[in-house]
Amino acid sequence: MQLKNLKQHRKRVKRMKNNSMNFRVRPGEKVNLRECPTIVRPLFNSKKGYKKLLGEHIDQLSSLQNLHYASNRYALLLIFQGMDAAGKDGAIRHVMSGVNPQGCQVFSFKSPSAEELEHDFLWRTTRCLPERGQIGIFNRTYYEEVLVVRVHPQILLTQGLPGELRDEKTIWQGRYRSIVDLEEHLYYNGTRIIKFFLHISKEEQRKRFLERIDQPDKNWKLSLADTHERKYWKHYMTAYEECLNATSTLHAPWHVVPADDKDNARLIVSQTILDAFNELKMEYPKTTPKHEQELKLKNRKIFI
């Protein structure tokens, strides 16, 4: 979603429908996250209305996933990025609740292991890419290498890179190029990529952190490192803007999802996935008349 200014966007919100194009970062246009809202008018009128809409989306996703699995022509990769407490886990859990686990895998990428640091920065995620007929979900991804590492460039010293490859003047553009090349390669080999940046405000993050402190079942989600990273909020926003501008392409677009309202964000995410599925040319495998006749004859014999 490209916005020249916040006033322009607010006018647009009044007539906004849940269409993924409304939140898509179009190639060549510049994102300014300060002008991208973290909350928009709800797509539902009540909690009951939200549950009804999400339920409908889940049912449709379940049906389309079954077709996707049976047709076995494409792979679907869903990428989730966002600041801590932006709602990545919740969006994945709620939106994909009706999906058959047989056709879906979720990977959460944290700090690289010693083995992973011995390879290029794309290696560990490339090993987890979905097969045809499968849905792969990356909760944080190779994009951390142009986000967290950019905010904390001292991490580069631990990655075993040759000195000339640690030059901050060139490394980020090089990594953007590697990412775009990989995603284009995947597209031309049947993988469709949908990328979500869950856009949360700093104030909303503060509220959610406080909830995690007050609720025993959420304490484990909060660490001192999370609160420490809030000091770098502006740095992260700059890193995200640069990343979105450099890596949102026609074949692998980013979607900036207003995430202060968790329910609304989940509806936007689910509709975007539905839109992507509906763009694919999928059909159930067809059998030949001869094979169909053979099956009928064999089945008749079995039940005699």
N, C-alpha and C positions, 0 to 999 in steps of 0.2 A: 504494500500500500504506500503510494508516494503522495506526500502532502506538502504543499508549498508553505502553508502556515496553518496554525491551529484553528483559526477562525473559519478558514475554508473547509476544514475537516468537520467542524461542528455543524455546518450547514448540510454537509453530506450525510452525517449520521441520521438526520431526521428521516431520510428516505432509504437508509441502508438496510439491505436484506442479508440473510445469511448465505452469502455467495463468496466462495473462496477468493474470487478476483478482487473483492473489496479490501482484502488484507495482504494481497500479494505484493512483494517488492519487484517492480518491473525492471528488467535489465537496462542499465544506462541511466537510470534516475537515482538521485541521491536521497538517502534516508537521513532525516534528522530526528532522532528519537525523542527529543524534547517536544517535537510537534506531533509525534504519534501518541495518541491517547492510550492510557493504561486501562481505561474503562469506557464503555459505550452503552448506549441504551439497550436494556435487556431484550433478548429475543423471545422472552416468555413473559406472561402476565402474573404468574404465581408459581410457587414451588411445585404445585400439582401440574401446572402447564410445562414446567421444565422437565419433570420426570416423564411426562407423556412424550415430549419431543425427543428427549434422549433415548427413551425406549424405542421409539420409531427408528431412530438412527441406528441403534444397536441391532435391531431386527434386520434392517437393510444391509448393514455391514456383514452380519452373519450369512445372509443369503449370497451376497456378492463374494464373500471369502470362499464359500463353498464352490461357486462357479470358477473363481480364480484358481483354486486348488485343482479342480478337475480339468480345466483347460490347459494348465501347465505351460503357459506361453510367456508370462511375465513374472518378474519378481518385484515386490513392493518394499521400499525402504523408507521408514518414517524416522526422521531425525528430530530430537527434542533438545533445545538449548534454552537457557534462561538463568537468571540470577538465583541464588539459593532462596527456597520457599516460593518460587514462581508457580509451582503447581504441576511440575512435570510428572511426578509419580502418580498423582491423583488423576491427571488427564489420561495417562496410559491405562490406569486401573479401571476407570469408569467407562471410557470410550470403547476399550477393547474387551469389555466384560463378556460379550456374547460371542467372541471369536473362538473357534476351535483351537485348542493348544497344539494340536497336531500340525497346524499350518502356520504357526506363529512362534517367534522367538524374540525375547527381550534381552538386551545386553546393556549393562551399566558400566561405563568406563571411568575408572578412578585414576589415581596417579600410576604412571607406567611402572611395571616391574623391572627388575634388573635385566631379565631376558629381553623384554620389549625395548628397552633402551639401547640394545645392541643392534636394533634394526631401524629403518627409516620410520618417520612418525605416522605413516599410514598403514604400516604392517599389521599392527594388532587389530585394527578394525576391519581391514580387508579380509582377514581370516574368518570373520563373522558375518560376511555378507550373505543375504538370503538367496536360496536357490529359486529356480523358476517354480511358480505355484505357491511360494511361501511369502509371508510377511515378516520382515525383520524390523525391529524397533531398537534404535540406539538412544539411550538415555545419557546424554553427554557423548561427545564423539571426538573425532580427529580435529574438530573445530576448537577444542580446548587448547590446541597447539598454537592458535593465533588469537586466543583470548586470555586465558590464565597466564600463559607463557609470555604474552606480550605485556601484560600488566606487571608481571614479575620476571623480567628478562634474565635475572640471575639464574633461573632454572636452566637456561641454555648451557650453563657451565657443567651441568650434571648429565648432559645428553651425549657426551662423547663426540661431539661434532668437531671437524677440523676447524682451526682458528678462522680461516677465511669464510667459513659457512656460518659463523656466529655474528657476522656483521649486521647490526640492527637496521642499517640503511637499506639492506637488500633482502634480508631473510623473510620478512613478512610477505612481500610481493612474490617471492619465490614459492612460499608455501600456498599462497592463494592460487597461484598458477597450477601447482601440483594438484590441489583440491578440485579446481575446475576441470582439469584434464581427466582426473579420475572419474568424476561424475558424468562427464560427457562420454567417456569410454563405456561406463556402465549403462548409460541410456541407450547407446547404439548396440548394446548387447542384451537389451530386454529388461533392464532394471529401471523402474520408475521411482524417483526420489522426491519425497515431500518433506520440506524442512520447516519446522516451527520454532520461532523465537517467542517464548511466552514473556510478554512485556509487562513487568510489574513495577509499581512505583516504590520509591524508597520508603515512604510512609507505610504502605501496605506491607512491605517486607518486615518493617519494625513490628507491626501488629501481629503478624504471623509468628515472628520469633518469640514475642511475649506469650502467645498462646502455647507455644512449645514448652516454655518454662513452666507454665501453670498447669499443663495437662500431663500427668505421669506417663500416659501411653505415647506421648510425643517427645518426651525428654531426649530420647536417644537420637532424634533427628537433628538436634542442635549441639554444636561444638563451639569452643572458643575461637576456632579458626573461622567459623561462619561469621561471627560478630566482628572479627578482625578485618575480614574482607570488605565490610561496609565502608571502611575508611577509603577504599579505592573505588567507590561507586562511579565517580566521574571518569576515572580511567577505564573502567569496564564499559561504560556507555560509549566512550570514544572507540574502544576496541571493537565493540559490537557494530557500531556504525560503519567502520572501515570494512569489517568482515561482510556485513550484509551487502554493502555497495559493491564489493569485489567479487562475491561468490553467488549472488542471485542471478541465475541464468534462465534462459528459456526452457532448458531441459531439466533444471533442478532449482526451482524457485524457492525463495524464502517467503514465509508468511509471518507478519508481525501481528501476534494475537494479543489483544488487550486482556490482561490476566488478573486484574484486581478483583474481578468477579469470577470466581472459579467455575460456577455453573455456566455462565455465558461463554467462558473460554472453552469449556468442554464441548459445547454445542458447535462452536466455530471450528474446532479441531475435527469433530466427527463429520461435519458437513464437508469440510475440505477433503477428507479421505474419501467420502462418498463421491464427490465430484471427480476425484482422480480415478477411482474405480470405473465410473461411468464413461470415462474417456477411452477406456481400453476396449479393444475388440475381442471380447471373450465369448466363448460358446462351449457347451458341453460336447465332448468327443462324440462323433457320429460313427455308427457301425454300418457295415455293408448289408444289403438285403440278405445275402447268403449267410453271413454270420448271425444275423438276427433270426433267420429261420433255423439255424443249427441250435441256437440257444433255446428256442421254443420247443424243438423236438426233444432236446436233452432234459429240459425241465419237466416236460410231460412224462417222460420215462421215470424221473425221480419220484414223482408224486403218484405213480400208479400203484 
